[in-house]
C-alpha cells in the first residue's frame, strides 16, 4: 500500500494492512532504554490481556501494533454509539492490570478502538502504561485538581520518606492515586461512548496546565452554563442508576463527584450491570 499518514498525539500512523499498523514518532525518537523496557513489559505482562492491542517497538522511532479498528471518537462522530457489554473485557483487564501494578494513564475515546459493530472495545497507545514507577508522571489526557493534588502529595511523601519500612505504605498511596485516575478516565469514556455525549469535568485540565477547582462534577464540554451543568450532572446520575448494580450506586455517585477520595481499586466488571446474555463476541 502507499504511505498513509494519520496524526494522533505523539505518533503518526504511516501504513496499515488487514492486521497491523505502523506508527512513527512525530519528532524526537523514543529513548532506547524506554523502548527496550516497553518491549519487555509487552512480552512479560501485557500480551495476556485480550483488550490490549499488542504493540512492539522495532526501532527508536517506529512501532508495530495490531490494528484494533476505528477509534471510538471517530465512530461516535459518525453518529453511532456503543453498548456497555462491549467494554466487559476491557474493564476486566484494567482491573487485573491495576492489581499487578500496571496503570493505563491515557484512557480516552481517541485511545479506544473497535473493529466491528458489537465487537469488543480495545485499548491502543500502550506506551502510556505506567508500571507504578514514581519517577514517571502519569500522562492522563484529563485530570481533576483533586486527583492531581492527591497524586503529587503522595509522590512528595514517597520521595521524602527515607525509611524502608514505611516505603510500602507510600507506594500504596501513590498507586491509589494512579488507580483513581484510571477509574475516573474509564467512567468518563463509558458514559461518553454509551450516551453519545461529550462530557468534561469542572476543575479538569491537561497535565501541563494548572486547575483551580478542588472538587468537581461531570458537566458538558460545550460550556459552563448552569442549565448545561445540571443536564450533564443528571445524565451522569441517570447513567449510574441504569448501568451500576444497586449495591454500588452510592459509591459510584460519590466517586463521580470526588474521585480522589476513592480508597481501593474499582472493579468495574463487578460494579457495572452487564447483561449476561450479551457477553459474547
Backbone torsions as a table, in degrees:
resi	resn	phi	psi	omega
1	UNK	NA	158.1	175.6
2	UNK	-75.0	168.6	-178.3
3	UNK	-69.0	121.9	178.5
4	UNK	-115.3	114.4	-175.4
5	UNK	-106.5	120.4	176.8
6	UNK	-127.1	122.0	-178.3
7	UNK	-86.8	147.2	176.4
8	UNK	-171.0	107.2	179.1
9	UNK	67.7	-129.5	-175.7
10	UNK	-92.3	-0.4	-177.9
11	UNK	-132.4	159.8	174.0
12	UNK	-122.3	144.3	175.6
13	UNK	-84.5	119.6	-175.2
14	UNK	-102.7	-23.8	178.1
15	UNK	-163.4	160.4	178.0
16	UNK	-154.9	154.8	170.5
17	UNK	-127.8	-154.8	-175.6
18	UNK	-72.5	-19.4	-174.7
19	UNK	-124.0	-28.6	-171.5
20	UNK	-131.1	158.6	173.0
21	UNK	-126.4	152.9	175.0
22	UNK	-113.7	130.6	-178.0
23	UNK	-118.3	145.8	177.6
24	UNK	-125.4	143.8	174.3
25	UNK	-65.2	137.0	-177.3
26	UNK	-68.2	-44.3	-176.2
27	UNK	-123.9	-92.4	-176.9
28	UNK	-73.3	151.1	176.0
29	UNK	-78.0	161.1	177.6
30	UNK	-78.0	138.6	177.4
31	UNK	-56.1	137.2	-177.0
32	UNK	-56.5	-41.6	-179.4
33	UNK	-61.5	-41.1	179.3
34	UNK	-67.7	-39.6	179.1
35	UNK	-63.0	-44.2	179.5
36	UNK	-64.7	-43.3	179.7
37	UNK	-62.2	-41.4	179.2
38	UNK	-64.0	-45.7	179.6
39	UNK	-59.6	-39.7	177.4
40	UNK	-64.1	-39.3	179.3
41	UNK	-63.3	-41.2	178.3
42	UNK	-61.8	-47.6	-176.9
43	UNK	-66.2	-44.6	-172.3
44	UNK	-83.3	-31.3	-171.2
45	UNK	-132.2	-33.5	-169.0
46	UNK	-87.5	-25.3	-174.0
47	UNK	-63.3	-21.1	-176.1
48	UNK	-80.7	-7.5	-176.8
49	UNK	-96.9	111.7	-175.1
50	UNK	-61.3	-28.1	-174.8
51	UNK	-83.2	-0.7	178.0
52	UNK	-98.7	128.7	174.6
53	UNK	-77.0	103.0	-173.1
54	UNK	-55.9	134.7	-178.1
55	UNK	-130.7	158.4	-178.5
56	UNK	-155.7	130.0	175.3
57	UNK	-75.4	130.7	176.5
58	UNK	-108.2	-10.9	172.9
59	UNK	-159.9	-177.5	-178.6
60	UNK	-73.2	-9.8	-179.8
61	UNK	-125.3	-6.2	-174.0
62	UNK	-123.3	142.3	177.0
63	UNK	-133.3	139.4	173.4
64	UNK	-106.6	133.0	-178.5
65	UNK	-138.0	147.7	173.7
66	UNK	-65.5	144.2	-175.7
67	UNK	-86.1	111.9	-178.7
68	UNK	-89.6	-2.4	179.9
69	UNK	102.6	-151.3	-177.1
70	UNK	-82.5	149.2	175.2
71	UNK	-70.5	153.4	179.0
72	UNK	-64.6	-31.6	177.8
73	UNK	-60.3	-42.9	179.7
74	UNK	-65.4	-44.6	-178.4
75	UNK	-65.1	-43.2	180.0
76	UNK	-65.0	-38.7	178.1
77	UNK	-64.2	-26.0	178.9
78	UNK	-83.0	-2.7	175.5
79	UNK	98.8	13.1	178.9
80	UNK	-110.0	149.6	177.3
81	UNK	-120.5	-179.2	-175.8
82	UNK	-122.7	155.9	176.4
83	UNK	-97.8	150.3	-174.8
84	UNK	-59.5	-36.5	-176.3
85	UNK	-61.3	-22.3	180.0
86	UNK	-67.9	-13.6	-177.8
87	UNK	-101.6	2.0	-173.4
88	UNK	-59.7	-49.2	-178.7
89	UNK	-64.6	-38.1	180.0
90	UNK	-61.4	-50.6	-177.2
91	UNK	-68.3	-31.7	176.4
92	UNK	-63.7	-45.9	-179.3
93	UNK	-66.5	-42.5	-178.9
94	UNK	-62.0	-37.0	178.0
95	UNK	-65.3	-46.9	179.8
96	UNK	-65.1	-36.9	178.1
97	UNK	-62.7	-43.0	179.5
98	UNK	-64.7	-36.8	176.0
99	UNK	-63.1	-27.7	-180.0
100	UNK	-89.0	-0.5	179.9
101	UNK	84.8	24.9	179.9
102	UNK	-116.4	126.8	-173.3
103	UNK	-127.2	116.2	177.2
104	UNK	-79.9	105.0	-169.1
105	UNK	-95.1	9.2	178.5
106	UNK	-137.7	64.5	177.6
107	UNK	-89.6	120.4	177.5
108	UNK	-158.1	171.6	-179.6
109	UNK	-64.6	-20.3	178.1
110	UNK	-81.1	-14.7	179.6
111	UNK	-114.3	10.4	173.5
112	UNK	-112.5	134.6	-174.6
113	UNK	-133.6	161.2	178.0
114	UNK	-150.6	135.2	-176.3
115	UNK	-82.6	-40.1	-176.1
116	UNK	-141.0	157.7	178.0
117	UNK	-58.7	131.7	177.8
118	UNK	83.6	-3.6	-177.3
119	UNK	-90.9	173.2	-176.7
120	UNK	-63.7	137.0	173.7
121	UNK	-83.5	137.7	-178.7
122	UNK	-125.4	166.1	179.0
123	UNK	-105.8	141.4	171.7
124	UNK	-120.1	-176.4	179.3
125	UNK	61.9	50.1	-173.6
126	UNK	-70.2	-14.2	177.2
127	UNK	-71.7	-0.1	172.8
128	UNK	-86.9	1.3	179.5
129	UNK	-75.3	128.4	177.1
130	UNK	-100.0	127.6	-178.2
131	UNK	-91.5	24.0	177.6
132	UNK	85.8	12.0	-179.4
133	UNK	-77.2	121.3	-177.1
134	UNK	-69.6	-12.7	-179.0
135	UNK	-82.8	-10.1	-177.5
136	UNK	-119.0	120.0	178.6
137	UNK	-70.3	148.8	172.4
138	UNK	-67.9	157.5	-179.5
139	UNK	-123.1	45.5	178.4
140	UNK	-54.7	139.5	175.4
141	UNK	-62.9	-42.3	178.9
142	UNK	-128.3	135.5	174.6
143	UNK	-131.4	164.9	171.0
144	UNK	-110.3	157.3	179.5
145	UNK	-61.8	-36.0	178.2
146	UNK	-63.0	-43.7	179.7
147	UNK	-65.3	-46.0	-176.1
148	UNK	-69.7	-36.2	176.2
149	UNK	-63.3	-42.2	178.9
150	UNK	-62.6	-44.3	-178.8
151	UNK	-64.9	-48.1	-177.8
152	UNK	-66.0	-35.1	177.2
153	UNK	-63.9	-42.9	178.9
154	UNK	-64.9	-41.2	-180.0
155	UNK	-64.0	-42.5	179.2
156	UNK	-62.3	-44.4	179.3
157	UNK	-63.4	-40.3	-179.1
158	UNK	-62.2	-47.2	-177.5
159	UNK	-68.7	-30.3	-179.0
160	UNK	-79.2	-17.3	-175.7
161	UNK	-84.7	119.4	-179.8
162	UNK	-103.9	-0.9	-177.2
163	UNK	-90.2	110.8	-178.0
164	UNK	-56.5	-31.4	-177.7
165	UNK	-69.4	-23.5	179.6
166	UNK	-96.2	-7.1	-174.1
167	UNK	-60.0	-40.2	-177.7
168	UNK	-62.1	-36.8	177.2
169	UNK	-64.6	-39.6	179.1
170	UNK	-68.5	-39.5	177.7
171	UNK	-62.5	-39.8	179.0
172	UNK	-61.4	-42.4	177.9
173	UNK	-62.4	-44.1	-179.7
174	UNK	-61.2	-46.1	-179.5
175	UNK	-66.2	-33.6	177.5
176	UNK	-63.0	-39.8	176.8
177	UNK	-61.4	-43.5	177.4
178	UNK	-64.2	-42.6	-179.2
179	UNK	-61.9	-41.4	179.7
180	UNK	-65.1	-35.1	176.7
181	UNK	-65.4	-42.4	178.4
182	UNK	-61.7	-47.6	-176.9
183	UNK	-65.5	-37.9	179.8
184	UNK	-66.1	-47.1	179.6
185	UNK	-64.6	-35.8	178.8
186	UNK	-66.6	-45.5	178.1
187	UNK	-59.4	-45.0	179.2
188	UNK	-58.4	-46.1	-178.6
189	UNK	-68.1	-36.5	178.7
190	UNK	-63.5	-44.5	179.7
191	UNK	-64.5	-46.1	-179.4
192	UNK	-60.8	-41.2	-174.6
193	UNK	-71.8	-35.8	-175.9
194	UNK	-93.4	-18.1	-179.8
195	UNK	-108.1	-5.1	-179.7
196	UNK	55.3	41.0	178.3
197	UNK	-134.4	129.8	177.1
198	UNK	-80.3	125.6	-179.2
199	UNK	-127.8	153.8	174.2
200	UNK	-135.2	-170.3	-174.2
201	UNK	-135.9	136.1	176.5
202	UNK	-61.6	130.0	-176.9
203	UNK	88.6	4.0	-177.1
204	UNK	-85.8	146.2	179.9
205	UNK	-160.4	159.9	174.4
206	UNK	-74.2	157.3	-170.9
207	UNK	-59.9	-27.0	-175.1
208	UNK	-84.0	-6.0	-177.6
209	UNK	-118.9	176.6	-174.4
210	UNK	-109.1	132.9	177.1
211	UNK	-93.3	168.6	-176.8
212	UNK	-126.5	-20.7	-174.7
213	UNK	-98.2	123.8	-179.7
214	UNK	-71.7	-32.5	179.2
215	UNK	-125.2	162.9	-173.0
216	UNK	-156.3	176.6	172.6
217	UNK	-151.9	156.9	-177.2
218	UNK	-65.4	133.8	179.6
219	UNK	-147.3	171.6	-176.9
220	UNK	-72.0	143.4	176.6
221	UNK	-80.0	-6.4	-177.0
222	UNK	-82.4	-9.5	-179.6
223	UNK	166.9	177.6	-174.8
224	UNK	-115.4	19.0	-178.5
225	UNK	-64.5	149.5	-178.6
226	UNK	-59.7	-42.0	-178.8
227	UNK	-61.4	-39.5	-179.5
228	UNK	-70.6	-41.5	177.5
229	UNK	-60.1	-44.5	-179.0
230	UNK	-64.7	-41.4	-179.2
231	UNK	-61.5	-46.7	-178.1
232	UNK	-72.7	-33.3	175.4
233	UNK	-62.8	-42.3	176.9
234	UNK	-66.2	-37.5	177.3
235	UNK	-60.2	-43.7	179.9
236	UNK	-62.1	-47.4	-179.3
237	UNK	-65.7	-36.5	177.7
238	UNK	-65.5	-40.6	179.3
239	UNK	-63.2	-44.2	179.3
240	UNK	-61.9	-44.0	180.0
241	UNK	-62.9	-36.3	-177.5
242	UNK	-78.9	-37.3	-167.8
243	UNK	-112.8	-7.2	-179.9
244	UNK	-108.0	138.6	178.1
245	UNK	-60.0	143.6	-175.1
246	UNK	-50.8	-39.9	-175.7
247	UNK	-71.1	-12.5	-179.9
248	UNK	-111.6	-1.7	-173.8
249	UNK	-64.3	-41.2	180.0
250	UNK	-63.7	-41.6	177.2
251	UNK	-60.2	-44.0	-177.1
252	UNK	-72.2	-31.6	174.8
253	UNK	-62.7	-45.5	178.6
254	UNK	-63.3	-40.8	-179.9
255	UNK	-64.6	-38.7	-179.3
256	UNK	-65.6	-21.9	180.0
257	UNK	-93.2	-45.5	-178.9
258	UNK	-133.1	78.1	-175.4
259	UNK	-64.8	-24.6	-177.4
260	UNK	-73.9	-9.6	179.8
261	UNK	-91.0	-5.1	-179.2
262	UNK	-64.9	136.2	177.6
263	UNK	-117.9	114.4	-178.4
264	UNK	102.6	156.5	179.9
265	UNK	-74.3	134.5	176.4
266	UNK	-86.8	121.9	177.3
267	UNK	-91.9	91.7	-177.4
268	UNK	-62.6	-27.1	179.0
269	UNK	-67.1	-24.1	176.9
270	UNK	-94.4	-37.2	-174.8
271	UNK	-72.1	-40.5	-175.6
272	UNK	-80.9	148.6	-177.5
273	UNK	-92.7	76.7	176.8
274	UNK	-73.1	144.8	178.1
275	UNK	-86.6	111.6	-174.4
276	UNK	-53.0	-36.7	-176.4
277	UNK	-68.0	-15.6	-177.3
278	UNK	-100.4	-3.6	-175.0
279	UNK	-82.7	61.1	177.8
280	UNK	-136.7	139.2	179.4
281	UNK	-128.0	NA	NA
